[in-house]
Amino acid sequence: MHNQRPILCIIPPHMLREISERGTDLQQEKARATMAVSSQIRIQRTSAALTVHMGAAGTPDKHRNIYDAKQGSQLPGTLVRKEGDPPSADLAVNEAYDGSGATYDLFKEIYGRNSIDGNGMSLDSTVHYQKGYDNAFWNGQQMVYGDGDEDLPPSQRLFNRFTAALDVIAHELTHGVTQFEANLAYSFQSGALNESMSDVFGSLVKQRLRSQTAAEADWIIGEGLFTANVNGVGIRSMKAPGTAYNDPILGKDPQPAHMRDYVNTIEDSGGVHINSGIPNHAFYIASIELGGFAWEKAGMIWYKTLADKFNQNSSFQDAANLTVETARELFGSGSIEEKAVIKGWQEVGIIVGAPAGDGCLTAMMRAIGLAK
């Protein structure tokens, strides 16, 4: 399980499943098609070798390449904009270019990281993937974006184009950072941590671009992704997990904000898109406690922990213990930073210092009824 490189999609399986059961005939058909495509790509990825495209001469500068799949499936597609080129007439091209640039800038300018792999990797993105594809994903080498529901009648559209949400772009690219650092196994608690890390830095990229403090930010992931036909503000809320949407077709946001509501399931790789609400909320609370810009202190603590301390099996308890350890190393024992991180985890039901164990194994046993 740990050696496979999963396809990391922004739209979780439970949401597509709801649409496939509750939507109109056209919506159901699209949801099933999107799930089938994701499954195909997963199969391809388990046997594919990972190749990394480097920037020119490994220089510490941005190297963005935007490709157009022209509604096909061939990756990367036709190169339509490269680093330094003027804006395109195609809005999706420009959004992919600008969003990947804003993500690069956060990691480089705040955390000193040279691109996704830390070694000057080119930021490659493909837009217009397939016709009306309702997802975006990081495939281990590059970003891929669908156009949403532009092929449906306006009254039936649920998703806008996937480049429209900056936090989606940054979320998916952060999966690449995690891949090259802790390589958190994509199942149960380690998988939920993988998803949470992407939400954390996805939100921070958006907050930094808008110069928003922790108190001013919306803490929504996928802001602008839903059309006006959906009763929801985004696909997840870090501020209030479980409240992002409540819609007749998409269902209700299933995310818990506390360990007492942890969802024991074997679906969605052990609930990776659901239980990520718990560490998400811990980060939100720590950020609010600290005030100011969340990327400066809370973000630094989370980044250093991801880069230096996590391993592929890290659990929520590990995350709590290690982020507090990092806060102590960066800001001192008894510091307000350390106390803020402790409070963040306590408020989601995780007491810092408790034994960690294997979150993946424990959660799997709970899901099949072998542990409490």
Backbone hydrogen bonds, N-H to C=O, Kabsch-Sander energy under -0.5 kcal/mol:
donor,donor_aa,acceptor,acceptor_aa,energy
4,Q,1,M,-0.7
8,L,138,W,-1.6
9,C,7,I,-0.8
10,I,136,A,-2.1
15,M,12,P,-0.8
16,L,12,P,-1.6
17,R,13,P,-2.6
18,E,14,H,-1.8
19,I,15,M,-2.0
20,S,16,L,-2.4
21,E,17,R,-1.0
21,E,18,E,-0.7
22,R,18,E,-2.7
23,G,19,I,-2.3
28,Q,24,T,-3.0
29,E,25,D,-2.2
30,K,26,L,-2.1
31,A,27,Q,-2.4
32,R,28,Q,-2.4
33,A,29,E,-2.1
34,T,30,K,-2.7
35,M,31,A,-2.3
36,A,32,R,-2.1
37,V,33,A,-2.4
38,S,34,T,-2.3
39,S,35,M,-2.0
40,Q,36,A,-2.3
41,I,37,V,-2.5
42,R,38,S,-2.1
43,I,39,S,-2.0
44,Q,40,Q,-2.2
45,R,41,I,-2.5
46,T,42,R,-1.7
47,S,43,I,-0.7
47,S,44,Q,-0.7
48,A,44,Q,-0.7
51,T,49,A,-0.6
54,M,52,V,-0.6
55,G,120,G,-1.9
58,G,55,G,-2.0
59,T,56,A,-2.1
61,D,59,T,-1.6
65,N,123,L,-2.3
66,I,81,R,-3.3
67,Y,65,N,-0.5
67,Y,125,S,-3.3
68,D,78,T,-2.4
69,A,67,Y,-0.5
69,A,127,V,-2.6
71,Q,128,H,-2.6
72,G,69,A,-1.6
78,T,68,D,-2.3
80,V,66,I,-3.0
81,R,66,I,-1.6
83,E,64,R,-1.3
85,D,82,K,-2.5
91,L,89,A,-0.7
94,N,90,D,-1.7
95,E,91,L,-2.5
96,A,92,A,-2.3
97,Y,93,V,-2.1
98,D,94,N,-3.1
99,G,95,E,-2.6
100,S,96,A,-2.0
101,G,97,Y,-1.7
102,A,98,D,-2.4
103,T,99,G,-1.8
104,Y,100,S,-2.4
105,D,101,G,-2.5
106,L,102,A,-1.8
107,F,103,T,-2.0
108,K,104,Y,-2.6
109,E,105,D,-2.9
110,I,105,D,-0.5
110,I,106,L,-1.9
111,Y,106,L,-1.0
112,G,108,K,-1.0
113,R,107,F,-3.1
115,S,113,R,-1.4
118,G,115,S,-0.8
120,G,114,N,-2.7
121,M,114,N,-0.5
122,S,53,H,-3.3
123,L,63,H,-3.1
124,D,122,S,-1.0
125,S,65,N,-2.5
126,T,143,M,-2.0
127,V,67,Y,-2.8
129,Y,145,Y,-2.3
130,Q,72,G,-2.3
130,Q,128,H,-0.6
132,G,130,Q,-0.7
133,Y,129,Y,-0.6
135,N,133,Y,-1.2
137,F,144,V,-2.3
138,W,8,L,-1.5
139,N,137,F,-0.5
139,N,142,Q,-2.1
143,M,124,D,-2.7
144,V,137,F,-2.1
145,Y,126,T,-2.6
146,G,135,N,-2.0
148,G,133,Y,-2.0
149,D,159,F,-2.6
150,E,147,D,-0.6
152,L,149,D,-2.1
156,Q,153,P,-2.5
157,R,153,P,-0.5
157,R,154,P,-1.0
160,N,225,L,-3.3
162,F,146,G,-1.9
164,A,161,R,-1.3
165,A,162,F,-0.6
166,L,164,A,-0.7
168,V,165,A,-0.7
169,I,165,A,-1.6
170,A,166,L,-2.5
171,H,167,D,-2.1
172,E,168,V,-2.4
173,L,169,I,-2.2
174,T,170,A,-1.9
175,H,171,H,-1.0
175,H,172,E,-0.5
176,G,172,E,-0.7
176,G,173,L,-0.9
177,V,173,L,-1.1
178,T,174,T,-2.6
179,Q,175,H,-2.2
180,F,176,G,-1.9
181,E,177,V,-1.0
181,E,178,T,-0.6
183,N,178,T,-3.3
185,A,312,Q,-2.7
187,S,185,A,-2.0
188,F,269,S,-2.7
190,S,187,S,-0.7
191,G,187,S,-1.8
192,A,188,F,-2.5
193,L,189,Q,-2.4
194,N,190,S,-1.9
195,E,191,G,-2.3
196,S,192,A,-2.6
197,M,193,L,-2.8
198,S,194,N,-1.4
199,D,195,E,-2.0
200,V,196,S,-3.1
201,F,197,M,-2.2
202,G,198,S,-2.0
203,S,199,D,-2.6
204,L,200,V,-2.1
205,V,201,F,-2.2
206,K,202,G,-1.4
207,Q,203,S,-2.7
208,R,204,L,-2.7
209,L,205,V,-2.2
210,R,206,K,-1.7
211,S,208,R,-1.0
212,Q,207,Q,-2.6
214,A,292,G,-2.9
217,A,213,T,-1.7
221,I,236,R,-2.6
222,G,220,I,-0.5
224,G,233,V,-0.5
225,L,222,G,-2.0
226,F,222,G,-0.5
227,T,158,L,-2.1
230,V,227,T,-1.7
232,G,230,V,-1.5
233,V,244,A,-2.7
234,G,244,A,-0.9
235,I,221,I,-2.0
236,R,221,I,-1.4
238,M,219,W,-3.0
239,K,219,W,-0.5
243,T,240,A,-1.5
246,N,231,N,-2.3
247,D,251,G,-2.8
251,G,247,D,-2.0
253,D,245,Y,-2.6
259,M,348,V,-2.5
261,D,258,H,-2.0
262,Y,259,M,-1.7
264,N,262,Y,-0.7
265,T,263,V,-0.8
270,G,267,E,-1.1
271,G,267,E,-2.5
272,V,268,D,-2.4
274,I,271,G,-0.8
275,N,271,G,-2.5
277,G,274,I,-1.6
278,I,275,N,-1.8
280,N,276,S,-2.1
281,H,277,G,-2.1
282,A,278,I,-1.8
283,F,279,P,-2.1
284,Y,280,N,-2.2
285,I,281,H,-2.6
286,A,282,A,-2.3
287,S,283,F,-2.4
288,I,284,Y,-2.4
289,E,285,I,-2.5
290,L,286,A,-1.8
291,G,287,S,-2.0
294,A,292,G,-0.5
296,E,293,F,-1.4
297,K,293,F,-0.8
299,G,294,A,-2.7
301,I,297,K,-2.5
302,W,298,A,-2.5
303,Y,299,G,-2.7
304,K,300,M,-2.6
305,T,301,I,-1.9
306,L,302,W,-2.4
307,A,303,Y,-2.8
308,D,304,K,-2.3
309,K,305,T,-2.1
310,F,305,T,-2.1
314,S,311,N,-1.8
319,A,315,S,-2.4
320,A,316,F,-2.4
321,N,317,Q,-2.8
322,L,318,D,-3.2
323,T,319,A,-2.3
324,V,320,A,-1.8
325,E,321,N,-1.9
326,T,322,L,-2.4
327,A,323,T,-2.4
328,R,324,V,-2.3
329,E,325,E,-2.1
330,L,326,T,-2.6
331,F,327,A,-2.8
332,G,328,R,-1.8
335,S,332,G,-1.7
339,K,335,S,-2.3
340,A,336,I,-2.2
341,V,337,E,-2.0
342,I,338,E,-2.3
343,K,339,K,-2.4
344,G,340,A,-2.2
345,W,341,V,-2.0
346,Q,342,I,-2.5
347,E,343,K,-2.4
348,V,345,W,-1.1
349,G,346,Q,-1.7
350,I,345,W,-2.6
351,I,349,G,-0.5
352,V,350,I,-0.6
354,A,351,I,-1.5
359,G,313,N,-0.6
359,G,357,G,-0.8
362,T,358,D,-2.8
363,A,359,G,-2.2
364,M,360,C,-1.9
365,M,361,L,-2.4
366,R,362,T,-2.4
367,A,363,A,-2.4
368,I,364,M,-1.4
369,G,366,R,-1.5
370,L,365,M,-3.4
371,A,365,M,-0.8
